[in-house]
């Protein structure tokens, strides 16, 4: 039966449906639409309307590609009728208390469950802790469909590995981990993804292995960045340049190339909590992962407090200070500002009554105001500043030089620059009488 389904999909006799059209689901749908017929479903009608108009809501694909693709965009469940292959790629955020929030993946499972027919296959891409697919999602599919898992329908899991804003590591050239509830399903899911993944697929032993593999990828990175952040705080106390230390240490072949910084976004800053939640559910209290999260979650406040301390040391009056913040997105060259730690800096500085001029040419101005009440300004608004903090190294900011910055400050006082990720050369700014600081 599955062999026939693969043939029908390849021969355009069957459509596939991608549920959730955000930063993960949209690229998946776009890639498959080059090979097979695709229905792209999202519950957000406004998002669907914009896609139908040829507007890329993620800012990561491009309007022209959206406009020219053959995806059948819809928010209507009826257009999922008779579909046999579903990919679920919805967000899995955390709730207050750093507890996994599975409402989106459960809701998507209900939608798909209502449309399931015998012989269907469902693949989950959403990042979850080991066991979510089989213990939480599959019972929802059975309840909504009245069908029996493993008999009437099959399930696979293939974790997303998309890196928003990365023009080098794209969906097609990253090895895809795939899994299935049995050998037949595993091979089918592998064949389907091999249609679009040039780098090939890796067949995991089971669904739980694939779930665990994904969640530890980001947990590992989180821990390594936390170590760099802790080193940065230590070296700051010791009056040692962290960037210089890492450059020297990096001359050894097996030194890992991580740097300190703000850890936000919808993956690295969230996924470790999924694993620690499951660990506690199993009776194990995580030590390293939670310690890393504690450090990284506090970096925004740490940076803000250092900004305040530095302004006081340079004899600036906090009440009348004007500070420019360059960048609001969670990472460079990306319009996504979900879980950005720059917000932590902004909130901390606002408590001191400081005037903030925030600039980010990539993020959606209206959406930022709607979600955070923050009004963004153009780069030209940075004048008569007392201090500037480069929080996100977008390409436009990286290409700026010391003269570009010098023109933004009050002319009669010490110029203060906080280069949070250390993207500029300290010497160039200090030679122009800047007070320069970086993590």
N, C-alpha and C positions, 0 to 999 in steps of 0.2 A: 504493500500500500504506500509506504514512504517513497519507494523507488518511483512509483507512478507520480507522486506529488512533485518530486524533483523534476521529472520530465515535463510535467504540466507547467511548472513555474518557468523553466528555461525556455519552453516553447510558447510562452505568453498565453497559456490557457488558464493559468491561475495567477492571481495577484498576491503580493505579500503586503502586509500592513505593518507600518511602524507607528507605535503608540507613544506619543511624546515627541514634540518637535523642537527641542531646545538645542543646546550646544552639543549634545550627544546624538539625539535622534535625527536631527536634520542632516548632518553629514552622512549618517548611515543611509537615510532615505535617498539622498542625492546619489550616493555611490551605487546603490542597487538599481536606481531608476535608469542608469546607463546600460543595464543588462536585462532587467525584467520590468514587469508592470508593478507599480507601487502606489499604495494608498497611504498618504501621510495624515495621521489623525492626531488632533490635539483638542482638549476641552476648551481652550481659549479661542473664542470666535474672532477676537480682534487679531490675534496672531495669524490665524488662518486667512483672514481678510488681507492682511499685509503680504503674506506669502503669495496669495492669488494675484495681488497687484505687482508682484515681482520685487518686493522689498525684503531684504535679508534682516530679520529681526535680531540675529545673533551678531551681525557685523563680522563674521568670521568666514563666510562663504562668498559673498559678493552678490549684488543685485542681479547682475547679468546671468549668473548661473541659476539663480532662483527663477528668473523670468523665462529662461530657455529650457528648464527641466520638464520632464513629463509626469511629475508626481501629481496624483489626484489629491489635492489638499482638502481636508474636510474636518468639521467638528460634529458631523452627523453620524451617529452610531449605525444607522441603517446602511451606510456605505461599507460597513464591515461585514455585512451578510455574505455568506458563502465563501469567505476567505478561510484558507486552511493553514496559513503560516503567519504567525504574529511575532513581532519583535517589540518588547516593552522596554522603553528607554526613558523613564521618568525620574525626576529628582528624588534623592533620599537624603534630606537634610537632618538636622538634629533639633530637638525641642529644648525648652528651658531645662537646665540641669544636665545638659549634654547627653540627653537620652535620644536614641534613634527615633526618627519620625517616619513611620512606614505608611502614612495615610495615602500618599500618592501612588505607591506601588500596589497597595491594596485596592485603591479605587480603579486603577488601570486593570487589575486582575478581574474586578467585577465587570467592567465594560467588556473585556475579552470573553469572560465566562458566559456572558449573555449571548454571545455570538458563536460559541464553540459548537462544532458539529463533529461527529465521529471521523477520526483520521487526521485531526488537526495537530499541529506542532506549535508550541509557544516557547520562545527564547527570551530570557530576561537578560538585560544588559546593565540595569541599575546596580550601583555598588551597595552591597549589603554584607552583614556578617554571616559566617557559615551557618546554614540551616534555614535562612529566611525563605528561600525558594521552595523547599520541600515542606517545611513546617508551617509556614504562614500563607504563602501565595497559592500553592496547589490546593489546599482545602477550600480556598475562596473560589478557585476555578471549578472545583467539583460541585460546590454548593450552588453556584449560579447556573451551571450548565446541566446539572443532573447526570453528568457523565462520570465515568470511572477513570481515574489517572492510571496510566500504564496499560490500559486496555483500549479505551475509547480515544484518548489523546495522549501525546507525549510532551515532555518538557526538557528544555536545555538551558544552559546558562553560559553566556559569553561576555565577560566583563569588558566595559568600555575602557579604552586607553587613550582617548583623545586628549590632546593638550591644547586648550584654547589659545589662539594667538601664535602658535608655533607653525611656521611655514615650512619647516623641514620635516619634522616628525608628524606625518599625516596619517589618517585612517588607513590608507592603502599600503603604506610602507612600514607599519608596525605589526609585528607578529600578533595574531589573534588567538587568544586562548579560548577553546570551545569545550563544552561538556554536554552530556546527555544522560537521561535516566536509564538508558540501556545502550548496548553496543550499536544497535541499528540506528537509534536516534543520534548518537554521537557522530556516526559516519555521515548521516544526512545533514546535520548542522554544519559539520566540517565542509561538506561539498557546497552547501549554500554560501558560506562565507568565502570559500575559495574563488567564488565568482568575482569578488571585489578586492580581496586582500592579496596584493602582489607579493608581500613578504612571507605569505604562507600562514598556516594555522598550527597551533599546538594542541593536541588532544589530551585534555586533563583526565585523570582517572575517574573522577566523579564530579557531581555538581558542587559538593561542599569544598573539594580541593580548588575548583575554579573560583568559588566565592572567596576563599581564604587567600588565594594567590593575589587577587586584586587588592584586597583591603590591606595586605601587608606591604604592597608596593609603596603606598602613600605613607603608611606608618613608618617605614624605614627612612624615607626621605624626611619626614617630620622630625624624627629623632636626630638625624645628622645635622639638620639646620638648627635644632635646639642646642646642640653641642657648640656649633659656631656662635650662636647668640650668647651662650654662657661665656665662651672665650672672649667675645667682644666686651661683655660687661667686666670681666676680670682684667683684660688688658687696658680698658678705660681707666680703671682704678690705678693701674701700674704705669699709666702715661706711655703706653706702647701702642704703636700703630698696628691695628689688627690686620689691615690689608697687607702691610709689609711682612708681617709674620706668616700669613697664609701664602704669600708669594714665595717666601723662602722655603717653607715646608713643602710647597708644591713641586719643588725640584726633585723630590723622591718619586720614583715611578709608581708606587702603590699608595700614595697619599690621595685621599678622596677629595675631589674638587667641589666642595660645598662652601658657601659663603653666608654670613649672617644677613638677616632681613626680616621683613614682616611676612608672616605665613597666614594667608587668608584663602579665599576662594571656596569652591564647593567640593574640593577633594581632600587636599593635604590637611586643611584645618578641621575637617569633619570626620573623615574615614577612620582615623585612629580611635575615635570615641565609639564607633560601631564595634570595633574589636574589643575594647576594654569593657564595653557593656556586656558582650557575650562572655568575656572572661569572668566577670563577676557573677553572671548567671550560672556559670559552671563551678563557682566557688573559688575562683582564682583571682587574687588581687594583683593587677598589673603594677609594676614598679617603674620600669624604664619608660614605657609609653606615656603614662600619666605625668611623669616628671617632665618629659619633653613637651607635652601639651601645656603644662603649667607655665613653662618658660616662654613658649611661643605665644600663648594667649596674652601674656603680660608685656610683650614687646612694644605695643602701641603706647601704653601708659609709660613705659620706661623711656621711650624716645621723647614723649611730650614733657616729662619731668626734666629730662636733660636739656630740652629747649628752654624751659623756664629758668633753670639754674644758670645756663649760659647767658641768657639775657640779663639776669641780675648781675652776673660777674662783669658784664660789659657795660654796666650802669644804665641800662635801658629801663624806662618806667613801664611796667607791665600794663598799667591801666590804659596807656595811650599807644601801646605797641601795635604795629601792623606787620602781620606775618603772612607771607605767601606760601601756599601749599601746592606743589606741583605734582599732580597725579592723585587720582581717587580709585582707579581700578585696582583689582586685587593683584594684578601682575602687569608687566610691561607689554606694550603694543597689543593690548586686549581691551575690548569695551566692557567686559564683564566686571561688575563691582559687587557681586554677591560675597558676603562675609569678608569684605575688605577690612583690613586692620588699620587703614588710614582713618577710618571713622573713629577708632579709639583715640588716635592722636587729636583729632578735631574736638571730640567731646571733652577731653582732658584740658585742652587749651582754652576752650570756651568758658570753663569754670573760673578762669582768671580774668574774664572780661576782655580778652584780647580780640582785636579785629582781625578776622581771617579772610583772605582772598584766595579762593580755591580754584585751581585751573586743571581741567582735564579735557583735551580736545576729542577724546575717543568715546567717552561714555555718553549715554542718553541724558541730556540735560533735564528734560521733563520727568523722566523716570527717577532720577536722583532726587529731585525736589519732592516727588510724590512719596518716595520711600523714606527719605531722611530729612526732608525740609531744608536741604542745603541748596543754595543758589550758586551755581558755577559762574565763573567770570572768564573772559578771554585773557590771553597772555598779556595783551596790551594794558590790562588793568593793574599790572604789577609795577607801581611807581611809588616813590617815597616810602619804600619798605624799610623796616628795621631788621628783618630777618627773612630768609627764604629757606624752606625745607623741600628738597627734592625727594618725594616719597616713593614715586614710581618712575623708573627710568624708561619712559616711552622714548622712541627713537628721536622725536622732535626735541626732547629735553637733552638727550645725550649729545646731540649735535651742537648744542649751545656752548659757548666758550666763556672765559672769565670776563671779557668785555661786555657780552650780552647781559650777564648778571650785574656787573658794576653799574649799569645804567638804570637799574631798578631800585636802587637804594637812596635813602636820604644822603645828601652830599656831605653833611658835616659830622658824621659819626662813623664808628666802626661797623663795617659790613659783616654780617653774620650769616654763614651758609651752613646748612645741615644737609650734607650729602649722605642720606641714610644708607644707601647700598654701596657707597664708595665708587661711583662711576667716573669721577673726575680725578685729576692729578692734584693732590694736596699742595704740592710745591707751587704750582701755578697760581693758586689762590692766595697762599700765604705771602708770596712775593708781591702781590697787589694789596697787601695789608688787610686781607680778609681774616676773620675768625672762622676756621674751618673745622667741622666735626663730622665724623661718619661712624657707623657701627664697626 
